[in-house]
Amino acid sequence: GGQPSYEVTLYENICTHFCSILACLSAEHYNILEVVLFRNLFNDDIYCSLLAQDIFSFLARWGPSELCYKHVNLLTQLIITLPNTNSHHTLHIQLLLNRLIAFLTPTQQK
């Protein structure tokens, strides 16, 4: 009893614990979280960017669909304004967009 069905990686452990803490954030701190997530999405460190993507996905999954829709629109605008469409930053945004779109309602996906 109590044994995980598979070995949890350090990254999964950190991400899971971080998301559980974020789920308890009050609304007044949410704007700060968004700023931190967007900054880290563009971080050159792959783990910072990946963690930001995973947290965005967590918020999209468990938050209101309007929030996910807002993030999809912001990320779409960012891609349009990026000067280099072949950069790793653009790839990170595209990967995140693909993940977030799955959480939109059918009406929002149109």
N, CA, C and O atoms as a MOPAC input file, in Angstrom:
PM7 MOZYME 1SCF
protein

 N      0.82300 1    -1.19000 1     0.00000 1
 C      0.00000 1     0.00000 1     0.00000 1
 C      0.85600 1     1.23700 1     0.00000 1
 O      1.98300 1     1.22200 1     0.49500 1
 N      0.33600 1     2.29200 1    -0.54400 1
 C      1.00800 1     3.56900 1    -0.56700 1
 C      2.09500 1     3.70600 1    -1.60200 1
 O      2.72000 1     4.76200 1    -1.69700 1
 N      2.33700 1     2.68800 1    -2.36700 1
 C      3.37500 1     2.73300 1    -3.39500 1
 C      2.79800 1     3.32500 1    -4.68300 1
 O      1.70500 1     2.94100 1    -5.09900 1
 N      3.51900 1     4.25700 1    -5.32000 1
 C      3.03900 1     4.75100 1    -6.61500 1
 C      3.08900 1     3.63100 1    -7.65700 1
 O      3.89600 1     2.70700 1    -7.55700 1
 N      2.21300 1     3.73400 1    -8.65800 1
 C      2.19000 1     2.70800 1    -9.68500 1
 C      3.38600 1     2.82400 1   -10.62400 1
 O      3.65100 1     1.90600 1   -11.39900 1
 N      4.09200 1     3.90900 1   -10.56800 1
 C      5.32900 1     4.06900 1   -11.33000 1
 C      6.23300 1     5.03600 1   -10.56500 1
 O      5.77900 1     5.76100 1    -9.68000 1
 N      7.47900 1     5.03400 1   -10.90900 1
 C      8.45400 1     5.91500 1   -10.26700 1
 C      8.21600 1     7.35000 1   -10.73900 1
 O      8.26700 1     7.62600 1   -11.93700 1
 N      7.96100 1     8.25000 1    -9.81000 1
 C      7.69700 1     9.64900 1   -10.13400 1
 C      9.03300 1    10.37300 1   -10.27700 1
 O      9.91700 1    10.24900 1    -9.42900 1
 N      9.16000 1    11.13200 1   -11.36600 1
 C     10.39800 1    11.88700 1   -11.56700 1
 C     10.41700 1    13.10800 1   -10.65900 1
 O      9.38300 1    13.53900 1   -10.14800 1
 N     11.59600 1    13.64900 1   -10.47200 1
 C     11.74200 1    14.86300 1    -9.67500 1
 C     10.91300 1    15.99000 1   -10.28400 1
 O     10.24900 1    16.73400 1    -9.56200 1
 N     10.95000 1    16.11700 1   -11.60900 1
 C     10.18000 1    17.17100 1   -12.27800 1
 C      8.68800 1    17.01100 1   -11.99400 1
 O      8.02200 1    17.98400 1   -11.64100 1
 N      8.15600 1    15.80700 1   -12.14300 1
 C      6.72700 1    15.56300 1   -11.88000 1
 C      6.37600 1    15.89700 1   -10.43300 1
 O      5.32600 1    16.47700 1   -10.15800 1
 N      7.25400 1    15.52900 1    -9.52000 1
 C      7.02600 1    15.80100 1    -8.11100 1
 C      6.96800 1    17.30300 1    -7.84600 1
 O      6.06300 1    17.78800 1    -7.16600 1
 N      7.93500 1    18.02900 1    -8.38500 1
 C      7.98100 1    19.48400 1    -8.20700 1
 C      6.75900 1    20.14100 1    -8.84300 1
 O      6.11600 1    20.99000 1    -8.22500 1
 N      6.44200 1    19.75700 1   -10.06000 1
 C      5.31700 1    20.34600 1   -10.77600 1
 C      4.00400 1    20.09000 1   -10.03300 1
 O      3.18800 1    20.99900 1    -9.88200 1
 N      3.80400 1    18.86900 1    -9.57600 1
 C      2.57900 1    18.51800 1    -8.85900 1
 C      2.44500 1    19.31800 1    -7.56900 1
 O      1.37400 1    19.84800 1    -7.27200 1
 N      3.51800 1    19.40600 1    -6.81100 1
 C      3.46000 1    20.15700 1    -5.56500 1
 C      3.26800 1    21.65500 1    -5.82900 1
 O      2.52500 1    22.32600 1    -5.11200 1
 N      3.92400 1    22.15900 1    -6.83300 1
 C      3.78500 1    23.57200 1    -7.16800 1
 C      2.35000 1    23.88600 1    -7.57600 1
 O      1.79100 1    24.89800 1    -7.15200 1
 N      1.75000 1    23.02300 1    -8.39800 1
 C      0.36300 1    23.24700 1    -8.82500 1
 C     -0.60200 1    23.16500 1    -7.64900 1
 O     -1.58500 1    23.90500 1    -7.60700 1
 N     -0.33900 1    22.28200 1    -6.70000 1
 C     -1.22100 1    22.19200 1    -5.53300 1
 C     -1.14800 1    23.46800 1    -4.69400 1
 O     -2.15000 1    23.88900 1    -4.11600 1
 N      0.01700 1    24.07300 1    -4.62700 1
 C      0.15100 1    25.34900 1    -3.92000 1
 C     -0.58300 1    26.45000 1    -4.68100 1
 O     -1.28400 1    27.26600 1    -4.08400 1
 N     -0.41800 1    26.46500 1    -6.00000 1
 C     -1.05800 1    27.50200 1    -6.81400 1
 C     -2.57900 1    27.40400 1    -6.78100 1
 O     -3.27200 1    28.41400 1    -6.90700 1
 N     -3.09200 1    26.20400 1    -6.61300 1
 C     -4.54200 1    26.02600 1    -6.55000 1
 C     -5.13400 1    26.73500 1    -5.34100 1
 O     -6.33500 1    27.00100 1    -5.30700 1
 N     -4.31600 1    27.04000 1    -4.36000 1
 C     -4.78500 1    27.70600 1    -3.13600 1
 C     -4.57300 1    29.21900 1    -3.17500 1
 O     -4.91400 1    29.91300 1    -2.21800 1
 N     -4.02600 1    29.72600 1    -4.24900 1
 C     -3.77500 1    31.17000 1    -4.34800 1
 C     -5.07900 1    31.94400 1    -4.33700 1
 O     -6.08100 1    31.51300 1    -4.90800 1
 N     -5.05100 1    33.08000 1    -3.68800 1
 C     -6.21900 1    33.96100 1    -3.73400 1
 C     -6.20400 1    34.72900 1    -5.05900 1
 O     -5.16600 1    34.85700 1    -5.70900 1
 N     -7.35500 1    35.22600 1    -5.43300 1
 C     -7.51100 1    35.93800 1    -6.71000 1
 C     -6.59200 1    37.15600 1    -6.79800 1
 O     -6.16100 1    37.53000 1    -7.88800 1
 N     -6.29800 1    37.76500 1    -5.67300 1
 C     -5.46900 1    38.97200 1    -5.69200 1
 C     -4.02600 1    38.68300 1    -6.11100 1
 O     -3.31700 1    39.59200 1    -6.54400 1
 N     -3.59100 1    37.44400 1    -5.98900 1
 C     -2.23200 1    37.07200 1    -6.38300 1
 C     -2.15200 1    36.50800 1    -7.79400 1
 O     -1.06400 1    36.24400 1    -8.30400 1
 N     -3.29200 1    36.32800 1    -8.41400 1
 C     -3.29900 1    35.66600 1    -9.71200 1
 C     -2.60500 1    36.48300 1   -10.79800 1
 O     -1.92400 1    35.91300 1   -11.65000 1
 N     -2.76200 1    37.79200 1   -10.78500 1
 C     -2.10100 1    38.63200 1   -11.80100 1
 C     -0.58700 1    38.49600 1   -11.72500 1
 O      0.09400 1    38.48300 1   -12.75100 1
 N     -0.06200 1    38.39500 1   -10.50900 1
 C      1.38000 1    38.21100 1   -10.33300 1
 C      1.80400 1    36.86700 1   -10.92200 1
 O      2.82400 1    36.77000 1   -11.60300 1
 N      1.01000 1    35.83900 1   -10.65200 1
 C      1.30800 1    34.51600 1   -11.19700 1
 C      1.35600 1    34.55000 1   -12.72100 1
 O      2.26300 1    33.97500 1   -13.32400 1
 N      0.38800 1    35.21800 1   -13.34800 1
 C      0.38100 1    35.29800 1   -14.81400 1
 C      1.64800 1    35.95900 1   -15.34900 1
 O      2.22500 1    35.49100 1   -16.33100 1
 N      2.07700 1    37.03100 1   -14.71600 1
 C      3.30300 1    37.71900 1   -15.14700 1
 C      4.49900 1    36.77500 1   -15.04300 1
 O      5.31700 1    36.69600 1   -15.96000 1
 N      4.59600 1    36.06600 1   -13.92700 1
 C      5.70400 1    35.12800 1   -13.72300 1
 C      5.65700 1    34.00900 1   -14.76100 1
 O      6.69100 1    33.61700 1   -15.30100 1
 N      4.46100 1    33.49600 1   -15.04100 1
 C      4.33400 1    32.41900 1   -16.02900 1
 C      4.72900 1    32.88700 1   -17.42100 1
 O      5.44700 1    32.17800 1   -18.12600 1
 N      4.27900 1    34.06100 1   -17.82700 1
 C      4.64200 1    34.55900 1   -19.15900 1
 C      6.13200 1    34.82500 1   -19.26100 1
 O      6.73800 1    34.53800 1   -20.29300 1
 N      6.73200 1    35.36600 1   -18.21400 1
 C      8.18800 1    35.59000 1   -18.23400 1
 C      8.93300 1    34.27100 1   -18.39000 1
 O      9.88700 1    34.17700 1   -19.16300 1
 N      8.49800 1    33.26100 1   -17.65700 1
 C      9.19300 1    31.98200 1   -17.70000 1
 C      8.89800 1    31.19000 1   -18.95400 1
 O      9.70400 1    30.34900 1   -19.35200 1
 N      7.76700 1    31.43400 1   -19.58400 1
 C      7.47900 1    30.80300 1   -20.86300 1
 C      8.54800 1    31.18600 1   -21.88200 1
 O      8.88900 1    30.39200 1   -22.75900 1
 N      9.07500 1    32.41000 1   -21.76500 1
 C     10.10900 1    32.90500 1   -22.67200 1
 C     11.52200 1    32.75100 1   -22.11600 1
 O     12.47500 1    33.29700 1   -22.67200 1
 N     11.65300 1    32.02600 1   -21.04600 1
 C     12.96200 1    31.80300 1   -20.44400 1
 C     13.77600 1    30.87600 1   -21.34100 1
 O     13.24200 1    29.92900 1   -21.91900 1
 N     15.05900 1    31.15500 1   -21.45000 1
 C     15.93300 1    30.29400 1   -22.26500 1
 C     16.19000 1    28.94300 1   -21.60600 1
 O     16.59100 1    27.99100 1   -22.27500 1
 N     15.96100 1    28.85900 1   -20.30300 1
 C     16.09500 1    27.58600 1   -19.60100 1
 C     14.87200 1    26.72700 1   -19.92400 1
 O     13.74400 1    27.11300 1   -19.61800 1
 N     15.09000 1    25.58300 1   -20.53100 1
 C     14.00100 1    24.72600 1   -20.99800 1
 C     13.09900 1    24.28100 1   -19.85400 1
 O     11.88900 1    24.15100 1   -20.03800 1
 N     13.67200 1    24.04600 1   -18.67300 1
 C     12.86000 1    23.58800 1   -17.54800 1
 C     11.92900 1    24.68100 1   -17.02500 1
 O     10.79800 1    24.39800 1   -16.62700 1
 N     12.39800 1    25.91600 1   -17.02500 1
 C     11.53500 1    27.03800 1   -16.62500 1
 C     10.37400 1    27.18300 1   -17.59600 1
 O      9.22500 1    27.36200 1   -17.19100 1
 N     10.69200 1    27.10300 1   -18.88500 1
 C      9.65000 1    27.21400 1   -19.89900 1
 C      8.66700 1    26.05100 1   -19.81400 1
 O      7.45600 1    26.25200 1   -19.90500 1
 N      9.17600 1    24.85300 1   -19.64400 1
 C      8.31600 1    23.67800 1   -19.55200 1
 C      7.42600 1    23.73600 1   -18.30900 1
 O      6.24900 1    23.38300 1   -18.37300 1
 N      7.98000 1    24.17600 1   -17.19000 1
 C      7.17600 1    24.29100 1   -15.97500 1
 C      6.07600 1    25.33600 1   -16.16600 1
 O      4.94200 1    25.12600 1   -15.73600 1
 N      6.40100 1    26.45000 1   -16.80300 1
 C      5.37100 1    27.46000 1   -17.08200 1
 C      4.27900 1    26.87500 1   -17.97500 1
 O      3.09700 1    27.12500 1   -17.74000 1
 N      4.65600 1    26.09700 1   -18.99800 1
 C      3.66500 1    25.46600 1   -19.87000 1
 C      2.78600 1    24.49800 1   -19.09000 1
 O      1.56900 1    24.46900 1   -19.27400 1
 N      3.39700 1    23.71400 1   -18.22900 1
 C      2.62700 1    22.74700 1   -17.43500 1
 C      1.67000 1    23.44900 1   -16.47600 1
 O      0.54400 1    22.99200 1   -16.27600 1
 N      2.11000 1    24.55000 1   -15.88800 1
 C      1.23500 1    25.29100 1   -14.97700 1
 C      0.09600 1    25.95200 1   -15.75000 1
 O     -1.04900 1    25.93900 1   -15.29800 1
 N      0.40200 1    26.52700 1   -16.91000 1
 C     -0.67300 1    27.07500 1   -17.75200 1
 C     -1.70300 1    25.99000 1   -18.06100 1
 O     -2.90700 1    26.24400 1   -18.01300 1
 N     -1.24000 1    24.79700 1   -18.37400 1
 C     -2.14600 1    23.69100 1   -18.68700 1
 C     -2.96400 1    23.28000 1   -17.46100 1
 O     -4.15400 1    22.98600 1   -17.57500 1
 N     -2.33300 1    23.26100 1   -16.30600 1
 C     -3.04100 1    22.96200 1   -15.06100 1
 C     -4.15200 1    23.98300 1   -14.82800 1
 O     -5.28500 1    23.61900 1   -14.51300 1
 N     -3.82000 1    25.25500 1   -14.98400 1
 C     -4.81600 1    26.31100 1   -14.77800 1
 C     -5.95200 1    26.20500 1   -15.78800 1
 O     -7.11400 1    26.44300 1   -15.45900 1
 N     -5.60500 1    25.84600 1   -17.01300 1
 C     -6.63200 1    25.70100 1   -18.05400 1
 C     -7.55100 1    24.53100 1   -17.73900 1
 O     -8.75700 1    24.59900 1   -17.97200 1
 N     -6.98800 1    23.48100 1   -17.22000 1
 C     -7.77000 1    22.27000 1   -16.91300 1
 C     -8.71200 1    22.48100 1   -15.74400 1
 O     -9.85400 1    22.02300 1   -15.77500 1
 N     -8.24400 1    23.17100 1   -14.71300 1
 C     -9.01600 1    23.29300 1   -13.47900 1
 C     -9.64500 1    24.66300 1   -13.28300 1
 O    -10.46800 1    24.83500 1   -12.38400 1
 N     -9.27500 1    25.64100 1   -14.10400 1
 C     -9.84300 1    26.98000 1   -13.96700 1
 C    -11.03700 1    27.16600 1   -14.88900 1
 O    -11.42600 1    26.24100 1   -15.60200 1
 N    -11.61300 1    28.34900 1   -14.87700 1
 C    -12.75500 1    28.62400 1   -15.75900 1
 C    -12.31900 1    28.64300 1   -17.22800 1
 O    -11.20100 1    29.04700 1   -17.54900 1
 N    -13.20700 1    28.20600 1   -18.09900 1
 C    -12.86800 1    28.15500 1   -19.52600 1
 C    -12.58100 1    29.54900 1   -20.08100 1
 O    -11.84100 1    29.68100 1   -21.05500 1
 N    -13.15100 1    30.58000 1   -19.48200 1
 C    -12.89700 1    31.94900 1   -19.93800 1
 C    -11.42200 1    32.32200 1   -19.73700 1
 O    -10.84100 1    33.05100 1   -20.54100 1
 N    -10.83200 1    31.81400 1   -18.66000 1
 C     -9.41800 1    32.08100 1   -18.41000 1
 C     -8.55000 1    31.41600 1   -19.47500 1
 O     -7.61400 1    32.02600 1   -19.99200 1
 N     -8.86300 1    30.17600 1   -19.79400 1
 C     -8.13000 1    29.46500 1   -20.83900 1
 C     -8.28100 1    30.20300 1   -22.17400 1
 O     -7.31100 1    30.36900 1   -22.91400 1
 N     -9.49200 1    30.63800 1   -22.46800 1
 C     -9.76700 1    31.36800 1   -23.71000 1
 C     -8.93600 1    32.66000 1   -23.76400 1
 O     -8.39600 1    33.01900 1   -24.81000 1
 N     -8.84500 1    33.34100 1   -22.63300 1
 C     -8.03700 1    34.56800 1   -22.55200 1
 C     -6.56800 1    34.25200 1   -22.83800 1
 O     -5.90400 1    34.97400 1   -23.58300 1
 N     -6.07000 1    33.17500 1   -22.24400 1
 C     -4.66200 1    32.80400 1   -22.46800 1
 C     -4.41000 1    32.40700 1   -23.91800 1
 O     -3.37800 1    32.76500 1   -24.48600 1
 N     -5.33300 1    31.67600 1   -24.51800 1
 C     -5.18800 1    31.29800 1   -25.93000 1
 C     -5.12000 1    32.54300 1   -26.79700 1
 O     -4.28600 1    32.62300 1   -27.69900 1
 N     -5.98100 1    33.51100 1   -26.54000 1
 C     -5.97100 1    34.74900 1   -27.32700 1
 C     -4.67400 1    35.53000 1   -27.13700 1
 O     -4.11000 1    36.04300 1   -28.10400 1
 N     -4.20300 1    35.62000 1   -25.90300 1
 C     -2.94300 1    36.33600 1   -25.64100 1
 C     -1.76400 1    35.65400 1   -26.33200 1
 O     -0.92400 1    36.31500 1   -26.94400 1
 N     -1.71200 1    34.33900 1   -26.22900 1
 C     -0.61400 1    33.60000 1   -26.85700 1
 C     -0.66800 1    33.69300 1   -28.38200 1
 O      0.36900 1    33.76600 1   -29.04100 1
 N     -1.86200 1    33.69200 1   -28.92900 1
 C     -2.01400 1    33.84300 1   -30.38300 1
 C     -1.50300 1    35.21000 1   -30.82200 1
 O     -0.81900 1    35.32000 1   -31.83900 1
 N     -1.83000 1    36.24800 1   -30.06500 1
 C     -1.33900 1    37.58500 1   -30.38100 1
 C      0.18500 1    37.65500 1   -30.25300 1
 O      0.84700 1    38.33300 1   -31.03900 1
 N      0.73300 1    36.96100 1   -29.27000 1
 C      2.19200 1    36.94300 1   -29.10700 1
 C      2.87700 1    36.31700 1   -30.30800 1
 O      3.88900 1    36.83100 1   -30.78500 1
 N      2.34100 1    35.22400 1   -30.79400 1
 C      2.93800 1    34.56900 1   -31.96700 1
 C      2.92200 1    35.49700 1   -33.17000 1
 O      3.88400 1    35.55400 1   -33.93500 1
 N      1.83300 1    36.21500 1   -33.32900 1
 C      1.71000 1    37.13300 1   -34.46700 1
 C      2.75300 1    38.24500 1   -34.38200 1
 O      3.26800 1    38.69500 1   -35.40600 1
 N      3.06300 1    38.68400 1   -33.17100 1
 C      3.97600 1    39.81600 1   -33.02100 1
 C      5.44100 1    39.42600 1   -32.89900 1
 O      6.31100 1    40.29500 1   -32.96200 1
 N      5.73800 1    38.14300 1   -32.72700 1
 C      7.14500 1    37.73700 1   -32.60200 1
 C      7.87600 1    37.92500 1   -33.92700 1
 O      7.38000 1    37.52500 1   -34.98000 1
 N      9.06100 1    38.53700 1   -33.86600 1
 C      9.79100 1    38.78700 1   -35.10400 1
 C     10.35600 1    37.52100 1   -35.75300 1
 O     10.47000 1    37.44800 1   -36.97700 1
 N     10.70600 1    36.53600 1   -34.94400 1
 C     11.31800 1    35.32800 1   -35.47600 1
 C     10.39500 1    34.14000 1   -35.24600 1
 O     10.30400 1    33.62300 1   -34.13200 1
 N      9.71700 1    33.71400 1   -36.28900 1
 C      8.75100 1    32.62000 1   -36.13800 1
 C      9.42300 1    31.25900 1   -36.03900 1
 O      8.74800 1    30.25800 1   -35.79800 1
 N     10.73200 1    31.20200 1   -36.22000 1
 C     11.45500 1    29.93800 1   -36.11700 1
 C     12.20500 1    29.78800 1   -34.79400 1
 O     13.01800 1    28.87600 1   -34.64500 1
 N     11.94400 1    30.66100 1   -33.84900 1
 C     12.67400 1    30.59700 1   -32.58300 1
 C     12.09900 1    29.51600 1   -31.67200 1
 O     10.97100 1    29.06100 1   -31.86100 1
 N     12.88800 1    29.11800 1   -30.69300 1
 C     12.39400 1    28.13300 1   -29.72600 1
 C     11.27200 1    28.71800 1   -28.88100 1
 O     10.43900 1    27.96800 1   -28.37400 1
 N     11.22600 1    30.04300 1   -28.71500 1
 C     10.13200 1    30.67000 1   -27.98400 1
 C      8.80600 1    30.47100 1   -28.72500 1
 O      7.77700 1    30.18000 1   -28.11500 1
 N      8.84800 1    30.62900 1   -30.02300 1
 C      7.64200 1    30.41500 1   -30.82500 1
 C      7.19700 1    28.96400 1   -30.73200 1
 O      6.00200 1    28.68500 1   -30.63600 1
 N      8.13000 1    28.05700 1   -30.75800 1
 C      7.79400 1    26.64200 1   -30.62900 1
 C      7.12600 1    26.36400 1   -29.28700 1
 O      6.13800 1    25.63200 1   -29.22900 1
 N      7.65400 1    26.94000 1   -28.20900 1
 C      7.06600 1    26.74900 1   -26.88700 1
 C      5.63600 1    27.27500 1   -26.84200 1
 O      4.75700 1    26.64000 1   -26.25900 1
 N      5.40300 1    28.42300 1   -27.45000 1
 C      4.04700 1    28.98700 1   -27.47600 1
 C      3.11700 1    28.09500 1   -28.29400 1
 O      1.98400 1    27.84300 1   -27.88400 1
 N      3.58200 1    27.61900 1   -29.43600 1
 C      2.75000 1    26.74700 1   -30.26900 1
 C      2.39700 1    25.45500 1   -29.53800 1
 O      1.25800 1    24.99400 1   -29.60900 1
 N      3.36300 1    24.87000 1   -28.84100 1
 C      3.09100 1    23.65700 1   -28.07200 1
 C      2.07300 1    23.92900 1   -26.96800 1
 O      1.16300 1    23.13000 1   -26.74700 1
 N      2.22600 1    25.04200 1   -26.28400 1
 C      1.28000 1    25.39900 1   -25.23200 1
 C     -0.10500 1    25.66600 1   -25.81300 1
 O     -1.11000 1    25.23700 1   -25.24800 1
 N     -0.15900 1    26.36600 1   -26.92700 1
 C     -1.45800 1    26.61700 1   -27.56200 1
 C     -2.17200 1    25.31500 1   -27.89800 1
 O     -3.37400 1    25.18800 1   -27.66500 1
 N     -1.44800 1    24.35500 1   -28.43900 1
 C     -2.05500 1    23.05500 1   -28.76000 1
 C     -2.63500 1    22.39300 1   -27.51200 1
 O     -3.70000 1    21.77700 1   -27.56500 1
 N     -1.93700 1    22.52400 1   -26.40800 1
 C     -2.43100 1    21.94500 1   -25.15800 1
 C     -3.66500 1    22.68700 1   -24.65000 1
 O     -4.63400 1    22.06600 1   -24.21300 1
 N     -3.62300 1    24.01900 1   -24.71000 1
 C     -4.72100 1    24.81600 1   -24.15800 1
 C     -5.99600 1    24.70800 1   -24.97700 1
 O     -7.09500 1    24.68300 1   -24.42200 1
 N     -5.85500 1    24.64500 1   -26.28500 1
 C     -7.03700 1    24.57600 1   -27.15500 1
 C     -7.89700 1    23.36600 1   -26.80600 1
 O     -9.12000 1    23.41600 1   -26.93400 1
 N     -7.27000 1    22.29300 1   -26.37100 1
 C     -8.02200 1    21.08900 1   -25.99300 1
 C     -8.95500 1    21.34000 1   -24.80700 1
 O     -9.92400 1    20.60300 1   -24.62300 1
 N     -8.68100 1    22.35800 1   -24.00800 1
 C     -9.50700 1    22.64900 1   -22.83400 1
 C    -10.61200 1    23.66200 1   -23.11800 1
 O    -11.43700 1    23.92700 1   -22.24400 1
 N    -10.64200 1    24.22700 1   -24.31200 1
 C    -11.68500 1    25.18900 1   -24.66500 1
 C    -12.99600 1    24.46900 1   -24.94200 1
 O    -13.01400 1    23.29600 1   -25.31500 1
 N    -14.09200 1    25.19500 1   -24.75200 1
 C    -15.39000 1    24.64100 1   -25.10800 1
 C    -15.47300 1    24.57500 1   -26.63200 1
 O    -14.72800 1    25.28400 1   -27.30900 1
 N    -16.35700 1    23.74500 1   -27.19200 1
 C    -16.48000 1    23.69200 1   -28.65600 1
 C    -16.77700 1    25.05500 1   -29.27600 1
 O    -16.28300 1    25.36000 1   -30.36200 1
 N    -17.56100 1    25.85700 1   -28.61300 1
 C    -17.87400 1    27.19400 1   -29.13400 1
 C    -16.62500 1    28.07300 1   -29.15100 1
 O    -16.40000 1    28.81300 1   -30.10900 1
 N    -15.82100 1    27.99500 1   -28.10800 1
 C    -14.59200 1    28.79400 1   -28.03500 1
 C    -13.55700 1    28.34200 1   -29.04700 1
 O    -12.72400 1    29.14200 1   -29.47200 1
 N    -13.59100 1    27.08500 1   -29.43800 1
 C    -12.61100 1    26.56100 1   -30.38600 1
 C    -12.86300 1    27.06300 1   -31.80800 1
 O    -11.98000 1    26.95500 1   -32.65800 1
 N    -14.01500 1    27.59300 1   -32.07400 1
 C    -14.33000 1    28.05000 1   -33.44600 1
 C    -13.69100 1    29.36700 1   -33.76300 1
 O    -13.85700 1    29.88400 1   -34.86800 1

